[in-house]
Amino acid sequence: MRKKVIGLLLLTAIMLVSGGIYLLGQRKQAVTVSGYLGGEKIGFFEDEEIADILKERYGLEADYSKAGSLDMITADLEGRDYLFPSSSIALEYYEDLHGKPLQNETILNTPIVLYTHRIVLDALVEQGAAETVEDVNYVDMNKLVDLIQKEIHWKDIGVEELYGKVSVDTTDPASSNSGNMFAALLADILNGGETPTQADLGEVLPKLQDIFGKLGYMETSSADLFSQFLKMGVGATPIAAGYESQIIEYAVMEPEDYQAVKDDIVILYPTPTVWSTHVMIALDENGQALLEALLDEEIQELAWDRHGFRTESGGSIQGDLPVSGIAPSITSVAPIPDYEVMKQIIDGLA
C-alpha cells in the first residue's frame, strides 16, 4: 500500500512539473511581428541580444522581408504589421497612398556619407575637394559635383589606376532611400546651396538626370551596394554613397574582415550632408508593440554600440569605436526638399 501511495505521489509530482513547464512555455511564446525592412538594418534585427530583449521583455519576435524604402510602400501589405524604411520621405509617400498609419516613430538616425579608397582620398585632397581634420575626412560637395559635371577623368586628377570619369555610385533613387537622399543632397548643391522648390526643378532636375543617367545599373539596396564596394575594390567602385552606420556595424560584426581592409577604406563626410531618419510605420497593434519595444533604452544603446546608428539627441557619438575617422558630431547638414519636390525628383530619375 505504501509503495502505491509513493508511486501515486511521484506521478502527481511529475504531472504537476510537466504541466508547469508547459504553461510556462505557453506564457513565454513570442508573438511574431512581420514587415518590410531596409537592408541596412538587417544586422540590427538579427542581433541575438536585441532579439532576446524583444522576446523576454516584450514577448515579440521580429520577422522581416528586405525591401527598398520606396518599394516597400507600394508592395503588397497583406499580412504585414510594420514597415521600416529609412526616411521621412517614405513615411509621407505612405501617407499619400494609404493615409495615416496607426503610429510612426523615428527609431534610428544615421548621416549619408561617401565611402572611398585611400588613393582617391589623396587625389581629392590634392584637388582641394577634400580635407582631413583631426582624423576625420570631409569632402566639399560643391567641388566634387563640379568635377562630376565637368566630366573630369580619374587620370586627370592623378589616379592613373582608374578608368573613366569621376562619379559617385549610389542606389537607385526610385527605389532605395540612400539613393534618393543623395539625390536630395545633390539637388541642394545644384541649386546653389538652397533647398529646391517646385519652381527650381525646371533647372535642377535635368542636371540630376544627367548625373544619374551616366551611372548605369544601380543597386536597389544600400546593403548590396556597400557589400559590392567592400568586395570589388577601387576599380569597380571608386566612391559609393551609403550610411555611416554601415562601416561601424561591419567593424563590430566582422572584425577580421574589417582589419584586412581598414587601411584602404576611407569614410568621407560630405559638407554638407543629409540625415537619414529610420522611421518605423506601425500598420496594426502588433507593429505598434514592436515600435514601442525598439525604443527600449538598452536596444537603443546596442543600436549605436554594435550597429552604428546614432540614437542620442543631437547625434553626438558616445564611447569608444572600433573605427577611426568617425565624426564626433554632424554639424553641416542640408535640409531635404519637401515631399512634393522629392516626389517629382524621384519620378524624374525613375
ROTOR-786062 format. One record per residue (C-alpha): x, y negated, z; residue in one letter. Coordinates in steps of 0.25 Angstrom, whole numbers, plus 2048, in hexadecimal, padded with zeros to 3 digits. Example, Ala and Ser with C-alpha at 12.3 -4.5 7.8 and 13.67 -1.06 7.14 Angstrom:
2
{r {831,812,81F},'A'}
{r {837,804,81D},'S'}
! end
This chain:
350
{r {800,800,800},'M'}
{r {80B,7F7,804},'R'}
{r {812,7F9,7F6},'K'}
{r {805,7F6,7EF},'K'}
{r {804,7E9,7F7},'V'}
{r {812,7E5,7F4},'I'}
{r {810,7E8,7E5},'G'}
{r {804,7E0,7E4},'L'}
{r {80B,7D4,7EB},'L'}
{r {816,7D5,7E1},'L'}
{r {80D,7D6,7D5},'L'}
{r {805,7CA,7DA},'T'}
{r {812,7C2,7DC},'A'}
{r {817,7C6,7CE},'I'}
{r {809,7C1,7C8},'M'}
{r {80A,7B4,7D0},'L'}
{r {818,7B1,7CC},'V'}
{r {815,7B5,7BD},'S'}
{r {809,7AC,7BE},'G'}
{r {810,7A0,7C3},'G'}
{r {81B,7A1,7B9},'I'}
{r {810,7A2,7AE},'Y'}
{r {809,796,7B4},'L'}
{r {816,78E,7B5},'L'}
{r {819,791,7A7},'G'}
{r {80B,78D,7A2},'Q'}
{r {80D,780,7AA},'R'}
{r {81A,77C,7A4},'K'}
{r {817,780,796},'Q'}
{r {81A,773,78E},'A'}
{r {811,76C,784},'V'}
{r {817,76C,776},'T'}
{r {817,75E,770},'V'}
{r {819,75D,761},'S'}
{r {81C,752,758},'G'}
{r {825,74C,74D},'Y'}
{r {833,747,751},'L'}
{r {83E,73F,74B},'G'}
{r {84B,748,748},'G'}
{r {854,73F,750},'E'}
{r {84C,743,75D},'K'}
{r {84D,752,75B},'I'}
{r {859,753,764},'G'}
{r {851,74B,76F},'F'}
{r {845,754,76E},'F'}
{r {84D,761,76E},'E'}
{r {855,75D,77A},'D'}
{r {853,768,784},'E'}
{r {854,75F,790},'E'}
{r {849,756,78B},'I'}
{r {841,762,787},'A'}
{r {842,767,795},'D'}
{r {83D,75A,79B},'I'}
{r {831,759,792},'L'}
{r {82D,768,795},'K'}
{r {830,768,7A4},'E'}
{r {82C,75A,7A7},'R'}
{r {821,757,79D},'Y'}
{r {81C,765,798},'G'}
{r {81F,761,78A},'L'}
{r {827,768,77F},'E'}
{r {82B,75E,773},'A'}
{r {829,765,765},'D'}
{r {82D,75D,758},'Y'}
{r {82E,75D,749},'S'}
{r {838,754,743},'K'}
{r {833,749,73A},'A'}
{r {838,73B,735},'G'}
{r {832,72F,73D},'S'}
{r {829,72B,732},'L'}
{r {826,739,72C},'D'}
{r {820,73D,73A},'M'}
{r {816,732,739},'I'}
{r {810,738,72C},'T'}
{r {812,746,730},'A'}
{r {806,750,734},'D'}
{r {804,74D,742},'L'}
{r {7FB,759,745},'E'}
{r {7FF,75F,752},'G'}
{r {809,754,755},'R'}
{r {80A,74E,763},'D'}
{r {814,743,760},'Y'}
{r {81D,73C,756},'L'}
{r {82B,737,75A},'F'}
{r {830,72E,74F},'P'}
{r {83C,725,750},'S'}
{r {836,717,74F},'S'}
{r {82A,70E,752},'S'}
{r {828,70D,743},'I'}
{r {824,71B,743},'A'}
{r {81A,718,74E},'L'}
{r {814,70D,746},'E'}
{r {813,716,73A},'Y'}
{r {80C,720,742},'Y'}
{r {802,715,747},'E'}
{r {800,711,739},'D'}
{r {7FC,71F,735},'L'}
{r {7F6,725,741},'H'}
{r {7F2,71A,74B},'G'}
{r {7F7,718,759},'K'}
{r {7FD,725,75F},'P'}
{r {7F9,729,76D},'L'}
{r {806,724,773},'Q'}
{r {814,71F,76E},'N'}
{r {821,71C,775},'E'}
{r {830,719,771},'T'}
{r {837,725,777},'I'}
{r {845,723,771},'L'}
{r {84D,718,76B},'N'}
{r {85A,718,762},'T'}
{r {860,70E,759},'P'}
{r {863,710,74A},'I'}
{r {872,712,747},'V'}
{r {87B,716,73C},'L'}
{r {884,722,73C},'Y'}
{r {890,722,734},'T'}
{r {89F,727,734},'H'}
{r {8AC,721,738},'R'}
{r {8B1,71D,72A},'I'}
{r {8A4,716,727},'V'}
{r {8A5,70E,734},'L'}
{r {8B3,70A,731},'D'}
{r {8AF,705,723},'A'}
{r {8A3,6FD,729},'L'}
{r {8AB,6F7,733},'V'}
{r {8B5,6F3,728},'E'}
{r {8AA,6EC,721},'Q'}
{r {8A5,6E5,72D},'G'}
{r {898,6EC,72D},'A'}
{r {89B,6F4,73A},'A'}
{r {8A2,6F1,747},'E'}
{r {8A5,6F9,754},'T'}
{r {8A2,6F2,761},'V'}
{r {8A6,6F9,76E},'E'}
{r {8A6,707,767},'D'}
{r {898,704,760},'V'}
{r {897,703,751},'N'}
{r {88E,6F9,74B},'Y'}
{r {88A,6F7,73C},'V'}
{r {886,6EA,737},'D'}
{r {879,6ED,72F},'M'}
{r {87A,6E1,726},'N'}
{r {887,6E5,721},'K'}
{r {884,6F3,720},'L'}
{r {878,6F0,718},'V'}
{r {880,6E7,70F},'D'}
{r {889,6F2,70C},'L'}
{r {87E,6FB,708},'I'}
{r {877,6F0,700},'Q'}
{r {883,6ED,6F8},'K'}
{r {885,6FC,6F5},'E'}
{r {893,6FC,6FB},'I'}
{r {89A,709,6F9},'H'}
{r {8A1,710,705},'W'}
{r {8AE,710,6FE},'K'}
{r {8AD,701,6FC},'D'}
{r {8AD,6FF,70B},'I'}
{r {8B9,709,70D},'G'}
{r {8B2,716,70F},'V'}
{r {8B8,71D,703},'E'}
{r {8B3,72B,708},'E'}
{r {8A5,728,706},'L'}
{r {89D,728,6F9},'Y'}
{r {892,71E,6F5},'G'}
{r {88D,711,6FB},'K'}
{r {88B,70C,70A},'V'}
{r {87E,711,70F},'S'}
{r {877,716,71B},'V'}
{r {870,723,71B},'D'}
{r {862,724,722},'T'}
{r {856,72C,724},'T'}
{r {84A,72A,71A},'D'}
{r {843,71D,720},'P'}
{r {836,722,71A},'A'}
{r {836,72E,724},'S'}
{r {840,72C,72F},'S'}
{r {842,721,73A},'N'}
{r {851,71F,739},'S'}
{r {850,71C,72A},'G'}
{r {844,712,72C},'N'}
{r {84B,70C,738},'M'}
{r {858,70A,730},'F'}
{r {84F,704,724},'A'}
{r {849,6FB,72E},'A'}
{r {857,6F6,733},'L'}
{r {85B,6F4,724},'L'}
{r {84F,6EC,721},'A'}
{r {852,6E3,72C},'D'}
{r {861,6E1,727},'I'}
{r {85C,6DF,719},'L'}
{r {852,6D5,71D},'N'}
{r {85D,6CC,723},'G'}
{r {85C,6D1,731},'G'}
{r {84D,6CE,732},'E'}
{r {843,6D9,735},'T'}
{r {83C,6DA,727},'P'}
{r {82D,6D7,726},'T'}
{r {824,6DB,71A},'Q'}
{r {828,6CE,713},'A'}
{r {836,6D3,713},'D'}
{r {834,6E0,70D},'L'}
{r {834,6DC,6FF},'G'}
{r {843,6D9,700},'E'}
{r {847,6E3,70B},'V'}
{r {840,6EF,706},'L'}
{r {847,6F0,6F8},'P'}
{r {855,6EF,6FF},'K'}
{r {851,6FA,709},'L'}
{r {84C,703,6FD},'Q'}
{r {85A,700,6F6},'D'}
{r {862,705,703},'I'}
{r {85A,711,706},'F'}
{r {858,715,6F7},'G'}
{r {866,718,6F6},'K'}
{r {867,721,701},'L'}
{r {861,72D,6FA},'G'}
{r {85C,738,703},'Y'}
{r {859,734,711},'M'}
{r {856,73E,71D},'E'}
{r {849,73D,724},'T'}
{r {84F,740,731},'S'}
{r {859,738,739},'S'}
{r {85E,745,740},'A'}
{r {861,74B,732},'D'}
{r {868,73E,72D},'L'}
{r {871,73E,73A},'F'}
{r {874,74D,738},'S'}
{r {878,74A,72A},'Q'}
{r {881,73F,72E},'F'}
{r {888,747,738},'L'}
{r {88A,753,72F},'K'}
{r {88C,74E,721},'M'}
{r {897,743,725},'G'}
{r {89A,736,720},'V'}
{r {89A,739,711},'G'}
{r {88B,73D,711},'A'}
{r {886,733,71B},'T'}
{r {890,727,71E},'P'}
{r {885,71F,726},'I'}
{r {878,724,72B},'A'}
{r {86D,71D,733},'A'}
{r {868,724,73F},'G'}
{r {865,723,74E},'Y'}
{r {86F,720,759},'E'}
{r {869,72C,761},'S'}
{r {86E,736,757},'Q'}
{r {87D,735,75A},'I'}
{r {87B,735,769},'I'}
{r {872,741,768},'E'}
{r {87C,748,75F},'Y'}
{r {887,746,768},'A'}
{r {880,74B,774},'V'}
{r {879,757,76E},'M'}
{r {885,75B,764},'E'}
{r {891,756,76B},'P'}
{r {89B,75F,764},'E'}
{r {896,75B,756},'D'}
{r {896,74C,75B},'Y'}
{r {8A4,74D,75F},'Q'}
{r {8A8,753,751},'A'}
{r {8A3,746,74A},'V'}
{r {8A3,73B,755},'K'}
{r {8B0,735,74F},'D'}
{r {8AA,733,742},'D'}
{r {89B,730,744},'I'}
{r {898,721,747},'V'}
{r {88B,71B,74D},'I'}
{r {889,70D,747},'L'}
{r {87F,703,74D},'Y'}
{r {878,6FB,743},'P'}
{r {877,6EC,746},'T'}
{r {86C,6EA,747},'P'}
{r {865,6F8,749},'T'}
{r {857,6FC,74C},'V'}
{r {851,705,757},'W'}
{r {84B,712,754},'S'}
{r {83F,714,75F},'T'}
{r {83B,722,760},'H'}
{r {82C,721,763},'V'}
{r {824,72D,767},'M'}
{r {816,72D,762},'I'}
{r {80C,736,76A},'A'}
{r {801,73C,762},'L'}
{r {7FA,743,76D},'D'}
{r {7FB,745,77C},'E'}
{r {806,750,77B},'N'}
{r {80E,746,773},'G'}
{r {80B,73B,77D},'Q'}
{r {810,744,788},'A'}
{r {81D,747,781},'L'}
{r {81F,738,77E},'L'}
{r {81E,735,78D},'E'}
{r {827,740,791},'A'}
{r {832,73B,787},'L'}
{r {833,72E,78F},'L'}
{r {837,737,79B},'D'}
{r {844,730,7A1},'E'}
{r {84C,73C,7A0},'E'}
{r {848,73F,792},'I'}
{r {84C,730,78E},'Q'}
{r {859,732,795},'E'}
{r {85C,73E,78D},'L'}
{r {857,737,780},'A'}
{r {863,72E,782},'W'}
{r {86E,737,788},'D'}
{r {86C,742,77E},'R'}
{r {865,73D,772},'H'}
{r {86A,72F,771},'G'}
{r {85C,727,772},'F'}
{r {85C,71A,779},'R'}
{r {851,71B,782},'T'}
{r {854,710,78C},'E'}
{r {84F,702,78C},'S'}
{r {858,6F9,783},'G'}
{r {85E,705,77C},'G'}
{r {86B,704,784},'S'}
{r {873,711,786},'I'}
{r {875,718,793},'Q'}
{r {880,721,798},'G'}
{r {88C,727,790},'D'}
{r {88A,72C,782},'L'}
{r {891,737,77A},'P'}
{r {892,72E,76E},'V'}
{r {89B,722,76D},'S'}
{r {897,715,765},'G'}
{r {888,715,76B},'I'}
{r {884,706,76C},'A'}
{r {881,703,77B},'P'}
{r {874,6FB,777},'S'}
{r {86D,6F8,76A},'I'}
{r {86C,6E8,768},'T'}
{r {86C,6E5,759},'S'}
{r {85E,6EA,755},'V'}
{r {855,6E6,749},'A'}
{r {846,6E7,74A},'P'}
{r {83F,6F1,742},'I'}
{r {835,6EB,737},'P'}
{r {827,6ED,73B},'D'}
{r {81F,6F9,737},'Y'}
{r {818,6F4,72A},'E'}
{r {826,6EF,725},'V'}
{r {82D,6FC,729},'M'}
{r {821,704,722},'K'}
{r {824,6FD,715},'Q'}
{r {833,6FF,716},'I'}
{r {831,70E,719},'I'}
{r {827,70F,70D},'D'}
{r {831,707,705},'G'}
{r {83C,711,708},'L'}
{r {834,71E,707},'A'}
! end
